[in-house]
Amino acid sequence: MKRNVHKRSATHLMSAVLLFAMGFLMSAAVTQSAVAHENEGFIYGKITTRSGNEYEGIIRWNDEEAFWDDLFHSYKESRPYEDYLEEHGHRGKAEVKEVENDLRDMERDGEKLERDMDRLSDRLERLAEEREETSNTDRLEELIREQTQMAEELSKLAQERAQLAMEEAELESKRSRIWSFGDDESISILGGALNINWNDSWSGGTRIFIARFGDIKKIEVIGSEDAKLTMRTGSKYIVSGYSNDVGTTLVVRDNTFGTVELPWKKVDTIEFMEVPASVDPDFYRLHGTVTADGGEYRGFIQWDSEECLSIDELDGDSEDGSMSIPMGNLRSIERRSRGSAWVETKDGRRIHLEGSNDVDQSIRGIMVEDPRYGRLKIPWDAFDRVVFDDRSGSGEGYDDYSPKKLEATVTDVDGKTYSGRLVFDLDESESWEMLNGDYFDIEFDIPFANIKTITPRSRNASEISLKSGETLRLEGGQDVSEANDGVLVFANGENKEPVYLEWDEIDKIDLK
């Protein structure tokens, strides 16, 4: 009996020790999390330049994107699932896409040729100026030889550009012929008085790449406006052009050198990583509540698609002259008219500003990162008022992003269901990718990770049920209208032939 008492005492002691240890660890974790959370939403990483130098710290895309939930935009160079259009009888549709891809390649080749021609022309001008100024015979002969060589190269480039222009014209003609004489998928109504062809409703065009910076693992610069992106899921994408997210200057607050500006052409790789808890910038992220058509939206704010930090400035003209006001000093901005706004500072002063795209209809949009939806872009005409909060953190940290492949159950109009890996619109296949649509003239970019169900409602609209409990009826754009290219469901396994459903065959998509 005595041994049993000792045994119970030892057990109680061990339980107390374990509880104390668990409590201590939880307390330490909470404390560490609280310290790290304040600035963990900033983009952070290591940039390696072509010269081999490395810079590590908070990174900003020129004077715009600065946080993990900001969006990186470009064009996708390829769409691996396009072949299903041709396999399922949409030959013309697939051919148009192929031709348009070739045209984009030619456009980039043409831009490169023009840059090379401009470089040679500038060099020829400098050589001509030097010839006029030199009196050295040997140097004069050298300049003449170099001029002759440059002129020959310029002539060759001009011929290449002319040939490229001819090929572009031929492709444009081919695209027109496909549109005119493509798939005979039409119906006649009223004895042929009205013909409807699928080509009339298909938007065509290129596919835009959109991802949150937090979903990207690495960026490799491979051209003046080109990059190879490795996502955190392991997927790789070649992207080019479309926005200044490729080709811009990167600003890194290096932990040793301070602020360093790196032109895109000097960058080799960008490797993203979690922000160390020791990083403490002397500015903070803008946060507040925006009142606009359709309701109120609350979250982190990027004004004019640019100003997102407390040190960024709002520009405008007052009755007393030009002003540049730090965003961190503002309490509210209210649309007064198409060309002006009322601005109130945190100390209670109120002023009328006009004369810049920060305070009139030429604004590039008011971005709100609302956790219920994702990223919203509000135009001036739909905007009413924003009220800024004081310092409110910086958003989720890099380690909070955990993208995965899309999984769903798709129900067709006959009630039959298909479950498996999903490829939406023959393009989006991972949870970091975005569904796009409009609601009250407000543009929504919603990560598929936030979506519960997608239900087509009309030729131009779909109902989107979100995991936050919100429901939106989105219109316009390819993702939510009949312009959608349909879905693939790998219902029988990854290595088996997927089920292809056209958009008008879909009743509902339930995402897992």
N, C-alpha and C positions, 0 to 999 in steps of 0.2 A: 504493500500500500504506500509505503514511503517513497518507493521508486516512482510510483505513478504520480505522486505529488510533484516530485522533482521534474518528471517528464512534462506535466502540464505547465509548470513554471517556465521550463525551458522553451516550451512551445509558445507561451504568451510573450516571453521575452523576444523570441525570434520574430513573431508577428509585429511587435511594437517597433523593432529595428527596421523591418521591411517597410512598414507604413511610414516611418520617419524618413527613410531613404527615398521612397517614392514621392513623398511630399516635398522633400528637398529638391529632387530632380525636376518635378513639375514646376516648382517655384522658380528654379533656375531657368528652365525652358521658357516660362512665361516672361521672365525678366529679359532674357536674351532676345526673345521675339519682339518684345516691346521696343527694345533698343534698335533692332534691325528694321522694324517695320516702317519707321518714319521716312526713310529714304530708299527703301528697297524697290520702289516702283520705277526708279530712274534706269535708263538704258546704261549698261556697264559692260565693259569688255576690254579686250586687247587688240590693238590694231598693229599689224606688221606692214611696213612699207616695202616698196620694191627695192629700196636700198638696204633692207635688212634691219632697220631700226624698229624698235617696239615701243608702243605707248599704251599705258593702261589707265583707265579711269572712267568717269561718267562721259558718255558720248551723246552728242546732239547732231542730228542731220541738219547742218547749216543752222538756220534760225527757226527751225520747225520742230520735227518730232524729237521727243526727249524721254519718252516713257515706254515701258514694255507693252502697254495696250494701244499705243499709237500704231497706225497702219502703214505698212510698206506696200507701195503700189508699183506695178510694172506690167509688161505684157508677157504672157507665157509663150515660149518659143514652140512648144508642141503640145498636142492633146492626144495621148495614147489611145483613147477610146473612140476616136472619130471613125475608125474603120467600121464600127457597128452601124453607122448610118448607111454605108454602102452595102453591107451585108444584108440589111433589112430593106433594101429596095430604094434607098434615097441616094441614088447615084449622083444626080445633079447637085444635091445638097452637099455631099462630100467633095465633089469636084470643085465647087465654088470655094469651099474652105481651103482646099489645097492650093488653088490659084491665089487666094488672098494671102496665104502664108508665103508663097513665092514672091508676091508683090511686096510684102513687108521686108523680105530678105533683100530684094532689089533696092528698095528705098534706103535701107541701111547702107548697102554697097554704094549707092549713089551719093549718100551723105559723106561717106568716107572719101570717095573720089573728089568730091568738091572741097573737102578739108585739105586734101593733099594738093589740089590745084591752087587753093588759096595760099598754102604754105610756099609752094614753088613761085607763085606770082610775087609774094612778098620778098622772097629771096632774090628774084630777078631785079626788083626795084632797088634793093639795097646794093646789088652788084653794079647797077647802072649809076647809082649815086657815087659809089666808090671810084668807078672809072673816070667820072668827071673830075674827081678831086685828086687822083693820083698822078704823079709825074714820073714814077718809077717804071721803066720800060718792061722789066721782067715781071713786075706785079701786074702791069697792064695786060700782058700776054696771058698770064694766069687767069685774070678776070675774064678775058674774052673766051678762053677755053671753058671755064666754069659756066659762063652765060650760055654758051652754045649747048653744053650738056643739059643745063636746066631747061632750056627752050625745047630740046628734043624730048625730055621727060614730060614736060607740060603738054606738048603736042600729042604724045602717046596717051596721056591721061584723058585728054579731050576726046580722042577717038574712042577710048573705052567708055567714056560717059555717053557719047552719042550712040554707041552700040547698045548700052544698057537702056537708054531711052527708047530705042526701037523695040527691044525685048519687052519693056514695060508696056508699051502701046499694044503689042501683040497679046500680052496676057490680059490687059483690060478688054480687048476685043473678044478674047476667049471667054472671059467672065460674062460679058454681055450675051454671047451666043448661048452659054449654058442657061442663063436666066430665061432667055427667050425660047429655047428649044430643049429644055431640060426634061426632067421626069414628067410624064403625062399623068400627073396625079391631080386631076381637076374634075369638077362636076358642073353640069349645065343646069340652069334653072330658067323657067319660063321659056322653054323651047330654044334655049341657046342665047337668049337675050342677055344673060348674065353668067359669066364663067368665073369660078372661084378656084384658084390654084394655091397649093401650099406655099409656093414661092412668095406669094403676096404677103404672107404673115410671118415669114421667117426673117429675123433681123440680121442674120449673118454676122460678118465682122469678126473682129479678133476677140480673144479672151483675156480679160484683165486678171493679173495675179494680185491678190490682196491677202496679206497676212499680218497678224500682230507681231511686233518685234520679239515678243516673249516666246513665240512659237518657232523662231529661227535659231538654229545652232551656230551656223557659220555662213559668212558671205565671202566669196572669192571674186575679186574684180578681174574680168576677162576682156574688157573693152571699154571704150570711152563712155558708153551707155549700156553696158552689158555686165551681167553677173551670174555666177553659179551659186545657188542657195542650197544649203543642206538644212533640212528641217529637223526638229527634235524627234520626229518619228523615224528619221533615217531617209525619207524621200528627198530626191534632189530635183531642182528645177533650174533651167536656163531661162533667164528673163532679160528683157531689153526694152529700153525707152519707156514711153508713155508718161512718166512723171519725173520730177527732179530728184526722186529717191535714188535713182541711178545717175551718176554723173555729177553729183553735188559735192560740196566741200563738207568734210566731217570735222566737227569741233570736239576735241577730247580734252577733258580737264585731267591731264596726267598727274599722277600722285607725286611726281618729282619735279617735272618741268613746268607745271602750271598749264595754262590754256594753250593748246597747240592746234592750228588749223591745217588740215591735210586735204589738198585737192584730190578728187577721185582718182585721177590718173597716177597719183603717187602711191596709192594704196594697193597692197597685195591681198591681204586677208583681214577679216574682222571676226573675232571669236567672242561670242557672248558668254557672260557668266554672272553669277549672283553678286549683288552689291555687298561689299564687306560692311560690317556694322560700324567700322571706324570712319566711313565716308560721311561727311557732314557738310553739304554745300551751304552757301550763305544766301539761299533763295528757296522758295517752296512752290508747289504746284497749285494752280488755280482750281478752285472748287466752288460750286454754287448751285442755284436753282434758276432754270430758264423757263419763263412762261411764253408759250407760243401756241399757234394753231394746233388743236388736238390735245392740249393739256399742259402739264408741268413735267419737266424733265430735270432730274437732279443727279449731279455727278461731277467729274473732272471736266474742265472746260478748256478748249483751244479756240481762241478768238481769231477771226479772220483766217482760219486754218493755219495759224502761225503762233500768236502769243499764247503761251501756256504757263509761263513762269512769272513769279512776282516781280522780277526785274525787267521783264519785257515791257514795252511802252505802247500806250494808246495815243495815236496821233490825230490831230484835228485842228481846225481853226476856230478860235473864239472871236468875239467882237473886239477883243483887245490884241489879237495876234495868234500866231501858231503856238501849239502846245504839244508836248510829249510827256504824258503822265505815266509813271510806273503803275503797272496793273495791280500791284500789291497795295496801292494807295486807294483803290476804287472800292466803293460799296455797291454801286449799281450803275447799269447802263440801260436806258429806256429809249426805244425808237420813237422819235418825235414826228418824222415824216420820211419820205423816200430818200431825202438828202441830208438828214441831220438826226442828232440824238441828244438827249439829256444825260449828263454824266454827274454822278454824285460821289464825292470822296468820303473816306471813312471818318473824317473830322466834321462831316455834315455840310460841306460846301457843295453847291450845285451850279453847273455851267452848261451852256448850250454849245455843242461842237458840230462842225460840218467840214466839208472840203477834203476828206480822205476816205479810202476804202475801209477804214476802221469804224466809220460812223455814218455810212450811207449805203445805198443799194448796190454799190460795186463791191461790197464785202464778199470774200470768197467762201463765206459760210461760217456758222457758229457751231463748232463741234462739241458734243456732249457725250462723255463716256458714262452712260447710265447703266448700272449693274443689272437692271431688269432686262435690258435689250442687248446692248453692245454699243456701237458707235452711231450717233445720229449727226446729220448735217442739216442745219436749219438755215434757210435763206432769209434775207432781210425782210421780205414781204410777209413771211410767216412768223417772224420774231416780234415779241412784245417787250419783254424786260428780262434782265438777269440781275440777281442779287448774289454777290460774292460772299463766301464765308471767310473766316480767318483760316489760318493754317490747318489743313485737314489731311495730312499724310500725303503719300505719293502713289498709291495704288498697290496692286499685288506684286510680289517679288518674282524673280525669274524662276525659282523652283516651284512656284504655284501653278505654272503652266505645264499641263500633262496631256498633250494632244494624242489622239488615237485614230484608228481607221473607223469610218462610219459603218454602223450596223443598223438595220431597220427591218420592219415588216411592212410590205407594200400590199395594199388591198386594191384590186382592180374593180372596174365598174360592174363586173359580174359577181363580185363578192369573193373571188378567189384570192388567197394570200400567198405571198412569197417572202421568206425570211432569209437574211444573210447579209454579207457585206454589200454596201450600197455605193453606187456611183451616180450622183445626182447631176442631171443636165449634161450627162456624158463628160463631166468636167471635174466636179468636186467630189472627193473621195475620202477626206480626212476631216476630223472635228474642228480643226483650226480654220478651215476655209469658211467663206462668208456667203450668206444668202442676202441678196440685194432686192430692195423694193421701196416704194414710196407710200407715205401715209400723210395726208394733209400737206402735200408738197415738201414733206420732210423726208430726206433720204436715210434709209436704215441699212447699216452693214451689221448683220447679226451672225456671230459665229455659230456654226451648226451645233457646237457643244451646248449652246443655250436653248436649242429648239426641241420641243417635245413632239409636235405633229405638224404636218403640212397637208392642207386640204385644198385642192383646186376648187374655186367657186364660180368662175366665169372665164371667158376667153382672156380677160386682162387682169384677173385678180385671184389671190389665194388667201386663205385664212391660216395664220401662223400662231400656233399655241406654244407658249414658252414655258420653260421649266420654272420660271419665276411666278407663274400663275397668270401672267398677262396674255391677252389675245389681240392680235393685230390683223387687219385686213389690208394686205399690201398690194399695190398695183404697179403697173409699168415694169419695164426691165424684163430680161429673159428668164430669170429664175422663177417668177411667179405668174407668168402668162403663157399663152399657147405657143409663144416663141421658144419655150423650153424644149430641148432636144430629147427629153425623155430620160429614163433611168435604167441602170443595169442592176440586177440583184443576183449575186452569186449564191443562189439558193442551194446548190448541190455541191458546194465546196469550192475552194479557191482555184483548183486546177480543172474544174469542169466548166462547160459552156454556161455563161450567165443568162438569165431571163432578161429580155429587153422589152420594156413597156414604153409606148409613146405617151406623151403628156395627156392626151384626151382619153387614154385607157385607164388612167389612175383615179381612184376614188379618194385614197388617203395614204399618207406615209407616216408610220409611227417609228420615230428614231429611238434607239436604245441608249 
